[in-house]
Amino acid sequence: MTNRIGIFGGSFDPVHIGHLIIASDLCDRLELDRVHFVLAPRPPHKTSLWASDDDRRAMLELAIADDPRFTPDYREFGRSGPSWSVETVASFAEEFPEAERFFIMGQDSLADFHTWREPHRFLTLVRLAVAARPGTGIAGDLIERFTPDERARIHPFETPMMDISSTLIRERIAGGWSIRYLVPHAVEAFIVANDPYPTGPLAQP
C-alpha cells in the first residue's frame, strides 16, 4: 500500500536530470513511497509542445525505468481540454484517499499559485512540496499570501539544483551541441536515434 506519494507534473519536453534530482531528493526528505511523473498533454500555460506525445512518453519511460520509486502517469491524456492541475490532484485524492499526497513545484510556481484554477480547493487535496535553490529559502512575502491553515500544508525545501531546463536542452540540440550529462544516457540515445525535435539534429559526439 502506498502511504506517501509525490505528484510531479510537467510537459517533460524533454525530461532531464534536474527533474530526477528533485524527485529523488524529495523521496528521502519526505519519505515518499512513490513519485508519479504526470505527463501533461496540453499544459494551459504553454502554447505548444515540441516533441510528440509518443516521443515524450518514450523519453520519460526511459529516464525513470531503473528507479522503482518513480512511475510514469498518463491520467491527463484521458481528459478533454486543458490539463488543469486541480483536476489531476482531485483524481489522486480519489484513487489514493488514505495516502499523504505532495504536489511538487518550484518557487516560481508558488508565486503564481493564486492564479491557478481553484487554488483553495487544490490545497485541501494535496500538500505542496516547494523547491528552492540552496541558501535562498522561500520568500516570506510568498508565504504570507496564504492563510495559516494553508501555510501548514506548504513544505519548502532546499535541494541540489542545477541550471538546467528543457528549453536549454532544446536550444543545445538546435545548435548541434552535446546534451550528454544533462539528460539520462537513454534519453540522449533516443534523441540521437529519433530526432524528436524539429529545430535540428543532435550532433554526434
Buried (B, 14 or more C-beta within 10 A) or exposed (E): EBEBBBBBBBBBBBBBBBBBBBBBBBBEBBEBBBBBBBBBBBBEEEEEBBBEBEBBBBBBBBBBEEEEBBBBBBBBBEBEEBBBBBBBBBBBBEEBEEBBBBBBBEBEBBBEBEEBEBBEEBBEBBBBBBBBEEEEEBEEEBBEEBEEEBEEBBBBBBBEBEEBEBEBBBBBBBEEEEBEEBBBEBBBEBBBEBBBBEEBEBEEE
